[in-house]
Amino acid sequence: DQQVKQNSPSLSVQEGRISILNCDYTNSMFDYFLWYKKYPAEGPTFLISISSIKDKNEDGRFTVFLNKSAKHLSLHIVPSQPGDSAVYFCAATDEGGGADGLTFGKGTHLIIQP
Amino acid sequence: GAVVSQHPSRVICKSGTSVKIECRSLDFQATTMFWYRQFPKQSLMLMATSNEGSKATYEQGVEKDKFLINHASLTLSTLTVTSAHPEDSSFYICSARDSRAGGVYEQFFGPGTRLTVL
């Protein structure tokens, strides 16, 4: 049973526009959420995170929004650049419960078109 | 900062042999490291949590006798795949959390190790 779901396997966005990647979770114990970017045959690179006590966190072109009641989070990238093309993983953890490992979604392949 | 290395990056071995993968935090200390596995076009799956100086905690379904984890120092964790079989072929990735971070929960990942068992 997937506790973290990324229902869009791929997303194509024109350069300069906004990219919105979505993630849903089912485990109400999750209290910390992270987004990672990954290229083939490489380890994931941390992008941005958000605690469950917040509903928004912004870092440069990246903003993560959290809707706890809907168990939904999204990553906004604006403006999108060609170098943003990669697979993006949403991850969650139950820090308050001491569970340190991350639970990952299946990823969304973002393609930025020139 | 927060660089994690893995060695080797790629290994091909014969069925029945054992393979050791090293994970090092290069510029920070990590009391906790994690080992993940990724099958092609699949998500990363947590295999085990490696704690410095104590036994690793394995996720359900992961054979601890097959995947031996040793975290002997604050900068090194090793994963040994014992008696490897073709079904163990996968991409293994480690991550580490900076022990000094205190309240920061980001995990920093190594570049991964591609294991192919013939």
Interface residues (C-beta under 8 A of the other chain):
Chain A: Y32 L34 Y36 A41 E42 G43 P44 T45 F46 S49 F89 T93 E95 D100 G101 L102 T103 F104 G105 K106 G107
Chain B: V4 Q6 T32 F34 Y36 Q42 S43 L44 M45 L46 T49 E59 F91 I93 S95 R97 Y105 E106 Q107 F108 F109 G110 P111 G112 R114
